[in-house]
Amino acid sequence: MSERAVARTLHFDTAALPQRDRFAFWAEELGAKVGYADYDTPERKSFSQQLTIVEVGGLSLMRASGSAVDIHRSVPSGLKEADIYPLHLLLKIGGGATLCEQQRRSTIVQPDGCVLIDSDQPLRLRSVERTDSWIIGLSRPLITRWLRSTGDLGALPLQASKGWAGALSGYLHALQVDQVKELHSPFEQELVAQHIMSMLSFALPEAGAMPDLQSVAARDRTLHARMCEWIRENLADPALGAQKMADHFGVSLRHVHKVFAVAGGGTTFLATVQHRRLDEAKRLLRTADVTGLYVAQIGYRCGFSDPAHFGRVFRARYGCSPHEFTLAEARVRGKPRGTHLAALVPERE
């Protein structure tokens, strides 16, 4: 059965409203729901806003664009349920600078810059020009796995001009709403969440918010080898994941990804698993005419629970479908037509 998890999407837009009603709708209807004590704009007469929210992999990805706004919140935010999303990451895509104030910090966020917003702290967010931003809600489970605690991160700036913050800014700047909405498999959704959280976990030490990651030690190189062996032994498990590995080896999820990023030469955990699965699938497909295994059976043995997904990732790496690969291998060995390969059921492309 195909494994799908359609991203939940919400969209709000003032374009369908009469111009005279747009600001009132946004300030009273949406502003009240997210806990703003005060919501204003220097563009009341020409006000326009649109907001798209896509929830994937424990993230709430919100793309907001439109008029300049002046937001003040003296109580904990109701924005995407503060208890579910204790932290938000704001990235300025375009427009002028934005002032972000939370308790002891006051930060000017320039275009391409990032800032963290604590949902439990009072907030002042003010822009003077039309703007376009990503606002990403980080769920509590993701924060626990990757950051351990929120600490004092309210209004913390992440300098996008260098280091991991620059990589994170570039990744989010290139990310499009339509791309996120098309993420239908749990694997794809988890991959985007892990990309964002891993870069954020590396950017925070650079910003002085968390102890810096130690350089890779000999024990981490040994641990990486043991982890790769464990992956090989568990390839058939479709639920094989980084958290499962962390639990097995008694380390944090963040440490698993650190080991693969450094001791693994930069190859991520998910990429390692997929490469190993495809390598094993290729090995089994070479002898499919001898073993009598169908393409779908080989996919299942290598941890691909969805034959269509197996076909897509195999083609992306090798340039042909698994079925085409088996036929080509048989021809190379001189197998005649009408062998068991001809009866193989091709995967859904």
C-alpha positions in Angstrom: 0.0 0.0 0.0 1.3 3.4 -0.9 2.5 5.4 2.1 1.2 8.9 2.0 0.8 11.7 4.5 -0.6 14.7 2.7 0.6 18.0 4.2 -2.1 19.9 6.0 -2.5 23.3 4.4 -4.3 26.5 5.4 -4.5 29.7 3.3 -5.7 33.2 4.3 -5.8 36.2 1.9 -7.3 39.6 2.0 -7.5 39.9 -1.8 -11.1 38.6 -1.9 -12.3 41.3 0.6 -13.3 44.9 -0.1 -10.3 47.2 0.5 -12.1 49.0 3.4 -12.6 45.7 5.3 -9.2 44.1 4.9 -7.3 45.6 7.8 -10.3 45.0 10.2 -10.6 41.4 9.1 -6.9 40.7 9.7 -6.5 42.6 12.9 -9.8 41.5 14.6 -10.3 38.0 13.2 -6.7 36.7 12.9 -4.9 39.0 15.3 -7.3 38.1 18.1 -7.0 34.4 17.5 -3.2 34.5 17.8 -3.1 36.5 21.0 -1.9 39.9 19.8 -2.7 42.7 22.2 -2.1 45.3 19.5 -2.0 45.0 15.7 -1.4 48.0 13.5 0.0 49.1 10.1 1.1 52.3 8.5 -0.8 51.0 5.4 -4.4 50.8 6.7 -6.0 52.3 3.6 -4.0 50.0 1.2 -3.6 47.1 3.6 -3.2 43.6 2.1 -1.9 40.3 3.6 -1.7 36.7 2.7 -0.6 33.7 4.8 -0.1 30.1 3.9 0.5 27.5 6.6 1.8 24.0 5.7 2.4 21.5 8.5 5.0 18.8 7.8 7.3 16.7 9.9 6.7 18.5 13.2 7.1 21.9 11.6 4.5 24.6 10.9 5.8 26.4 7.8 4.1 29.7 7.4 4.8 32.0 4.5 3.5 35.6 5.1 3.6 38.5 2.8 2.0 41.9 2.5 1.8 45.2 4.2 4.1 46.5 6.9 2.8 45.6 10.4 3.4 46.6 14.0 2.6 43.8 16.4 2.6 43.9 20.2 1.9 40.9 22.4 2.1 41.0 26.2 0.8 37.5 26.8 2.0 34.1 25.5 1.2 33.6 21.9 -1.7 31.6 20.6 0.1 31.5 17.2 -0.1 27.8 16.2 -0.7 26.9 19.8 2.3 28.0 21.9 2.3 24.8 23.9 2.8 22.8 20.6 5.3 25.2 19.0 7.3 26.9 21.8 9.8 28.5 19.3 9.4 30.1 15.9 12.1 30.9 13.4 11.6 34.0 11.4 13.4 34.5 8.1 13.1 37.8 6.2 12.8 37.0 2.5 12.3 40.5 1.2 11.1 44.0 2.2 12.8 46.3 4.7 14.2 45.6 8.1 12.0 44.3 11.0 12.5 45.1 14.7 12.1 42.2 17.0 12.0 42.7 20.8 11.7 40.1 23.5 12.5 40.8 27.1 16.2 41.7 27.2 16.9 41.5 23.4 16.2 44.0 20.7 17.2 42.8 17.2 17.0 44.4 13.8 16.4 41.7 11.2 17.5 42.5 7.7 16.4 40.7 4.5 17.8 37.2 4.5 18.4 37.4 8.2 16.9 35.0 10.8 15.7 35.5 14.4 14.2 33.1 16.9 10.9 34.0 18.7 9.9 32.5 22.0 6.2 31.9 22.2 6.1 32.3 26.0 7.7 35.8 26.0 6.1 39.2 25.3 6.8 40.3 21.7 7.2 43.4 19.7 7.5 42.9 16.0 7.6 46.0 13.8 8.3 46.5 10.1 8.1 49.8 8.2 8.0 48.4 4.6 6.1 45.7 2.9 7.6 42.3 3.7 7.8 38.7 2.8 8.8 36.2 5.5 9.0 32.5 6.5 7.8 31.9 10.0 8.5 28.4 11.1 6.9 26.9 14.2 9.2 24.3 15.9 7.3 21.6 17.7 8.2 20.6 21.2 9.3 17.1 20.2 11.7 18.5 17.6 13.1 21.0 20.1 13.6 18.2 22.6 15.4 16.0 20.1 17.6 18.6 18.5 18.0 21.5 20.9 17.1 19.9 24.3 15.7 23.1 25.7 14.7 26.6 24.4 16.9 28.4 27.0 17.0 32.1 26.5 16.5 32.3 22.7 13.9 35.0 22.4 14.9 37.6 19.7 18.2 35.8 19.2 19.7 36.9 15.8 21.3 34.3 13.5 23.8 36.1 11.2 22.9 34.9 7.7 26.2 36.2 6.2 28.3 33.3 7.4 28.4 29.8 8.8 25.5 27.5 9.4 23.0 30.4 9.7 24.0 31.3 6.2 23.3 27.8 5.0 20.0 27.7 6.8 19.0 31.1 5.3 19.9 30.0 1.8 17.9 26.7 2.2 14.8 28.5 3.4 15.1 31.3 0.9 15.0 28.7 -1.9 12.1 26.7 -0.4 8.8 27.4 -2.0 5.3 26.8 -0.6 4.2 24.7 -3.5 7.3 22.4 -3.0 6.3 21.9 0.6 2.6 21.2 -0.2 3.8 18.4 -2.6 5.6 16.5 0.1 3.3 13.5 0.4 5.5 10.8 1.9 6.5 10.8 5.6 10.2 10.3 4.5 10.2 13.5 2.5 8.5 15.4 5.2 10.9 14.2 7.8 13.8 15.0 5.5 12.8 18.7 5.3 12.4 18.9 9.1 15.7 17.3 9.7 17.5 19.6 7.2 16.1 22.7 9.0 16.7 21.4 12.5 20.2 20.1 11.9 21.3 23.4 10.4 19.7 25.3 13.2 21.4 23.1 15.8 24.8 23.9 14.2 23.9 27.6 13.9 23.0 28.1 17.6 26.6 27.4 18.9 27.9 29.9 16.3 25.5 32.5 17.8 26.8 31.7 21.3 23.5 30.2 22.4 24.7 26.6 23.0 28.0 24.9 23.7 29.9 24.4 20.5 30.0 20.9 19.1 33.2 19.1 19.9 35.4 17.9 17.1 34.9 14.3 16.2 36.7 11.9 18.5 38.1 8.4 17.9 35.1 7.0 19.7 32.7 8.7 17.3 34.5 7.2 14.3 34.1 3.8 15.9 30.5 4.6 16.7 29.9 5.6 13.1 31.2 2.3 11.9 29.0 0.4 14.3 26.0 2.5 13.3 26.6 1.7 9.6 26.8 -2.0 10.4 23.5 -1.7 12.3 21.9 0.0 9.3 23.1 -2.9 7.1 21.6 -5.4 9.5 18.2 -3.6 9.7 17.7 -2.4 6.1 14.5 -4.4 5.8 12.8 -2.4 8.6 10.7 0.3 6.9 10.5 2.1 10.3 14.3 2.4 10.5 15.0 6.0 11.6 17.5 8.2 13.4 15.5 8.2 16.7 15.4 4.4 16.6 19.2 4.3 16.2 19.7 6.8 19.0 17.6 4.7 21.3 19.5 1.5 20.3 22.9 3.1 21.0 21.9 5.1 24.0 22.8 8.6 22.5 20.8 11.7 21.7 19.3 12.2 18.2 21.5 15.3 17.8 24.6 13.1 18.5 23.6 10.6 15.8 23.4 13.4 13.2 26.7 14.9 14.5 28.4 11.5 14.0 27.2 11.2 10.5 27.9 14.8 9.6 31.5 14.7 10.9 32.7 11.1 11.1 30.6 10.2 8.1 32.3 12.8 5.9 29.1 14.9 5.7 26.8 12.1 4.5 23.6 12.4 6.5 21.9 9.5 8.3 19.0 9.5 5.9 21.2 9.6 2.8 23.3 6.7 4.2 20.2 4.6 4.8 18.9 5.2 1.3 22.2 4.6 -0.4 22.6 1.3 1.5 19.1 0.2 0.6 19.6 1.0 -3.1 22.9 -0.8 -3.1 21.3 -3.9 -1.6 18.4 -3.6 -4.0 20.7 -3.4 -7.0 22.6 -6.5 -5.8 19.3 -8.5 -5.4 17.9 -7.3 -8.8 21.0 -8.6 -10.5 20.0 -12.2 -9.6 16.2 -11.8 -9.7 15.9 -14.2 -12.6 17.7 -16.8 -10.5 16.1 -16.3 -7.2 12.6 -15.7 -8.6 12.0 -12.6 -6.5 9.6 -9.9 -7.9 10.6 -6.3 -8.0 8.2 -5.4 -5.2 9.5 -8.2 -3.0 13.1 -6.9 -3.4 11.9 -3.4 -2.5 10.2 -4.8 0.7 13.4 -6.7 1.6 15.3 -3.5 1.4 12.9 -1.4 3.5 10.8 0.2 0.7 7.2 -0.3 1.8 5.9 1.5 -1.2 6.8 0.0 -4.7 6.1 3.3 -6.4 8.5 5.1 -4.1 11.1 2.4 -4.6 10.8 2.9 -8.4 11.2 6.7 -8.1 14.3 6.7 -5.9 15.9 3.8 -7.9 15.4 5.7 -11.2 16.7 8.9 -9.7 20.0 7.2 -8.8 20.5 4.7 -11.6 18.5 6.3 -14.5 16.2 3.3 -15.0 13.4 1.5 -13.2 14.2 -1.7 -11.1 12.3 -3.7 -13.7 14.3 -2.3 -16.6 17.5 -3.0 -14.6 16.6 -6.7 -14.2 15.9 -7.1 -17.9 19.2 -5.4 -18.8 21.1 -7.6 -16.4 19.5 -10.7 -17.9 20.3 -9.6 -21.5 24.0 -9.1 -20.4 24.1 -12.7 -19.2 22.4 -14.0 -22.3 19.1 -15.0 -20.7 16.5 -15.7 -23.4 13.1 -14.1 -23.5 10.3 -15.8 -21.6 12.3 -16.4 -18.5 10.9 -15.5 -15.0 11.9 -11.9 -15.6 9.2 -11.5 -18.2 6.6 -12.2 -15.6 7.9 -9.6 -13.1 5.2 -7.1 -12.2 6.7 -3.6 -12.8 6.5 -1.1 -10.0 4.1 1.8 -10.2 5.9 4.8 -11.6 
